[in-house]
């Protein structure tokens, strides 16, 4: 395999993975004692910490919604999270990711249980190596479950992409930088309804359908890891409570 080739003739990528293989993933919950819920996820070389605060009364009061809670997400990359020091402060990219993650979580949080309140979700990217929006959304969903926020399901997320003309899951940094396309995806794991989908690059209709098929399968693998992270941190009795909180996630 030449240096500029991202996948060889046997379908093996530069890091040794097959097209449908995820990077190593580990998940923990309950890592921040002063937050209402928290999670820590390592996904490949990504390291992500999430804290959830709320539901709490929203101030100023004129911003309150009398029918439901608001879910506010704050996605932020630490200055030391990338090889070239990132300029501190919010960027347009961070604001865009905060918005789409908020919308994805709003689709599953049972917000009508908490009128006039706000749920704040802080996503801190400590180290970044491609796929941070998917890993951040996955970690945020876990932290909401850890906080006991009622949800219709957990939200697993994973990116799919095209490199050297082939569809692969879970792009690493080099694949993301010079590949042909990138398709972040998040689903409702019970129905496979899509709650987040974006695309950068070009795919044919056939490639897109293949990417969606592979992406949904990858999201289910991520979902299994989310549930295992909760199970490994709580007793069986606690998990019974989680089954009630995450209503349809069975």
C-alpha positions as CSV (number, residue, x, y, z in Angstrom):
1,X,0.0,0.0,0.0
2,X,1.5,3.3,-1.0
3,X,1.7,6.2,1.4
4,X,-1.2,8.2,-0.3
5,X,-3.5,5.1,-0.3
6,X,-6.0,5.0,2.5
7,X,-7.2,1.5,1.9
8,X,-5.5,-1.4,0.2
9,X,-6.6,-3.9,-2.4
10,X,-7.6,-6.3,0.5
11,X,-9.9,-3.7,2.1
12,X,-7.5,-3.0,5.0
13,X,-7.2,0.6,6.1
14,X,-4.0,2.3,7.3
15,X,-4.7,1.6,10.9
16,X,-5.4,-2.1,10.2
17,X,-9.2,-1.9,10.3
18,X,-11.6,-3.3,7.8
19,X,-14.2,-1.1,6.2
20,X,-16.9,-1.9,8.8
21,X,-14.7,-1.9,11.9
22,X,-15.0,0.8,14.6
23,X,-12.0,2.2,16.4
24,X,-11.6,1.1,20.0
25,X,-14.2,2.7,22.2
26,X,-14.5,2.9,26.0
27,X,-17.3,4.6,28.0
28,X,-17.8,5.5,31.6
29,X,-20.6,7.4,33.5
30,X,-20.7,9.2,36.8
31,X,-17.2,10.6,36.5
32,X,-18.1,14.2,37.8
33,X,-19.5,14.3,41.3
34,X,-20.7,17.9,41.1
35,X,-22.7,17.4,37.9
36,X,-26.2,15.9,37.9
37,X,-25.0,13.4,35.3
38,X,-21.7,12.9,33.5
39,X,-19.8,10.6,31.1
40,X,-16.3,10.1,29.7
41,X,-15.7,8.5,26.3
42,X,-12.5,7.5,24.6
43,X,-13.1,6.8,20.9
44,X,-9.9,6.0,19.0
45,X,-7.7,9.0,20.0
46,X,-10.7,11.2,20.9
47,X,-11.2,11.9,24.6
48,X,-14.5,13.5,25.6
49,X,-15.9,14.6,28.9
50,X,-19.6,15.6,29.3
51,X,-21.4,17.2,32.3
52,X,-25.2,17.6,32.6
53,X,-26.9,20.1,34.9
54,X,-30.6,20.2,35.4
55,X,-33.5,20.3,35.0
56,X,-33.3,23.6,36.7
57,X,-35.4,26.8,36.5
58,X,-34.6,28.8,33.4
59,X,-33.6,32.5,33.9
60,X,-34.5,35.0,32.7
61,X,-38.1,33.8,33.0
62,X,-39.3,35.3,29.7
63,X,-37.2,32.6,28.0
64,X,-39.1,29.8,29.7
65,X,-41.4,27.5,27.8
66,X,-44.5,26.7,29.8
67,X,-45.0,23.4,28.0
68,X,-41.5,21.8,28.2
69,X,-37.9,21.9,29.2
70,X,-35.2,23.3,26.9
71,X,-32.1,21.3,26.1
72,X,-29.0,23.5,25.6
73,X,-25.8,21.9,24.4
74,X,-22.4,23.6,24.6
75,X,-19.7,21.8,22.4
76,X,-16.2,23.1,23.0
77,X,-12.8,21.9,21.9
78,X,-10.0,22.6,24.4
79,X,-7.1,24.6,23.0
80,X,-4.8,21.7,23.6
81,X,-7.1,19.1,21.9
82,X,-5.5,19.3,18.5
83,X,-1.8,19.3,17.3
84,X,-1.9,23.0,16.3
85,X,-3.1,24.9,19.3
86,X,-6.7,25.9,18.8
87,X,-7.7,29.5,19.4
88,X,-9.7,29.7,22.6
89,X,-13.4,30.8,22.6
90,X,-16.4,29.6,20.6
91,X,-16.1,29.2,16.8
92,X,-18.8,28.9,14.1
93,X,-18.2,25.2,13.9
94,X,-18.6,24.8,17.6
95,X,-21.9,26.8,17.5
96,X,-23.2,24.6,14.6
97,X,-22.3,21.4,16.4
98,X,-23.9,22.6,19.6
99,X,-27.1,23.3,17.7
100,X,-27.4,20.0,15.9
101,X,-26.5,18.0,19.0
102,X,-29.2,20.0,21.0
103,X,-31.8,19.1,18.3
104,X,-30.8,15.4,18.3
105,X,-31.2,15.2,22.1
106,X,-34.4,17.2,22.1
107,X,-35.9,14.5,19.8
108,X,-35.6,11.9,22.6
109,X,-35.7,13.8,25.9
110,X,-39.2,13.8,27.4
111,X,-39.1,17.5,27.9
112,X,-42.8,17.9,28.7
113,X,-42.1,16.4,32.1
114,X,-40.2,19.6,33.1
115,X,-41.9,22.7,32.0
116,X,-40.2,26.1,32.4
117,X,-36.8,24.5,33.0
118,X,-33.5,24.0,31.2
119,X,-31.2,21.1,30.9
120,X,-27.6,22.2,30.2
121,X,-25.2,19.7,28.5
122,X,-21.5,20.6,28.4
123,X,-19.4,18.6,25.9
124,X,-15.7,19.1,26.3
125,X,-13.3,17.7,23.7
126,X,-10.1,17.1,25.5
127,X,-8.3,15.4,22.6
128,X,-9.6,15.3,19.0
129,X,-9.0,12.9,16.2
130,X,-12.0,13.0,13.8
131,X,-15.6,12.1,14.6
132,X,-15.9,14.4,17.7
133,X,-19.5,15.4,17.0
134,X,-20.6,11.8,16.9
135,X,-18.6,10.8,19.9
136,X,-19.8,14.0,21.7
137,X,-23.4,13.2,21.0
138,X,-23.0,9.6,22.1
139,X,-21.4,10.8,25.4
140,X,-24.0,13.5,25.9
141,X,-26.8,10.9,25.6
142,X,-25.0,8.7,28.3
143,X,-24.6,11.7,30.6
144,X,-28.4,12.5,30.3
145,X,-29.2,8.9,31.3
146,X,-26.7,9.2,34.2
147,X,-28.6,12.3,35.3
148,X,-31.9,10.4,35.3
149,X,-33.4,12.5,32.6
150,X,-36.4,10.6,31.1
151,X,-35.7,9.8,27.4
152,X,-37.4,7.7,24.7
153,X,-34.0,6.1,23.9
154,X,-30.3,6.6,24.1
155,X,-28.8,8.2,21.0
156,X,-25.9,6.4,19.4
157,X,-23.9,8.1,16.7
158,X,-21.2,7.2,14.2
159,X,-19.7,8.7,11.1
160,X,-19.5,6.9,7.7
161,X,-17.3,8.0,4.8
162,X,-15.9,7.3,1.5
163,X,-12.1,6.8,1.0
164,X,-10.4,5.8,-2.2
165,X,-13.9,5.2,-3.6
166,X,-14.9,2.7,-0.8
167,X,-17.5,3.2,1.9
168,X,-16.1,2.8,5.5
169,X,-17.3,3.5,9.0
170,X,-15.7,5.7,11.7
171,X,-13.2,7.8,9.9
172,X,-9.9,8.5,11.6
173,X,-8.3,11.9,11.2
174,X,-6.3,11.2,8.0
175,X,-9.3,9.6,6.3
176,X,-11.5,12.6,7.4
177,X,-9.0,15.1,6.1
178,X,-8.3,13.7,2.6
179,X,-11.2,11.2,2.0
180,X,-13.9,11.7,-0.5
181,X,-16.9,12.2,1.8
182,X,-17.9,12.2,5.5
183,X,-21.4,11.4,6.7
184,X,-22.1,11.9,10.5
185,X,-25.2,9.9,11.5
186,X,-27.2,9.3,14.7
187,X,-30.3,7.1,15.1
188,X,-33.2,6.1,17.4
189,X,-31.9,2.5,18.0
190,X,-35.4,1.0,18.3
191,X,-36.9,2.3,15.1
192,X,-33.7,3.2,13.2
193,X,-35.2,6.7,12.7
194,X,-32.4,9.2,11.8
195,X,-32.1,12.1,14.3
196,X,-28.9,13.6,12.9
197,X,-27.4,13.4,9.4
198,X,-25.0,15.7,7.6
199,X,-22.7,15.2,4.7
200,X,-19.5,16.8,3.5
201,X,-18.3,15.5,0.1
202,X,-20.0,13.5,-2.7
203,X,-21.6,10.1,-2.9
204,X,-23.7,8.5,-5.6
205,X,-27.2,7.3,-4.6
206,X,-26.0,3.7,-4.4
207,X,-23.0,4.8,-2.2
208,X,-25.3,6.8,0.1
209,X,-27.7,3.9,0.6
210,X,-24.7,1.6,1.4
211,X,-23.3,4.2,3.8
212,X,-26.6,4.5,5.6
213,X,-26.9,0.7,5.9
214,X,-23.3,0.5,7.3
215,X,-23.9,3.6,9.5
216,X,-27.0,2.2,11.1
217,X,-25.3,-1.1,11.9
218,X,-22.3,0.8,13.4
219,X,-24.7,2.9,15.5
220,X,-26.2,-0.3,17.0
221,X,-22.8,-1.4,18.0
222,X,-22.2,2.0,19.7
223,X,-25.6,1.6,21.4
224,X,-24.6,-1.8,22.8
225,X,-21.5,-0.1,24.3
226,X,-23.7,2.7,25.8
227,X,-25.9,0.2,27.6
228,X,-22.9,-1.8,28.8
229,X,-21.3,1.4,30.3
230,X,-24.5,2.0,32.3
231,X,-24.7,-1.7,33.4
232,X,-21.1,-1.8,34.5
233,X,-21.6,1.3,36.7
234,X,-24.8,0.5,38.5
235,X,-26.5,-2.3,40.3
236,X,-29.2,-4.4,38.8
237,X,-31.8,-2.4,40.8
238,X,-30.4,0.8,39.4
239,X,-30.6,-0.6,35.9
240,X,-34.3,-1.3,36.4
241,X,-34.7,2.4,37.1
242,X,-32.7,3.2,33.9
243,X,-35.1,0.9,31.9
244,X,-37.9,3.1,33.1
245,X,-36.1,6.4,32.4
246,X,-35.0,5.3,28.9
247,X,-38.6,4.3,28.1
248,X,-38.3,2.6,24.7
249,X,-34.7,1.5,24.9
250,X,-35.3,-2.2,25.4
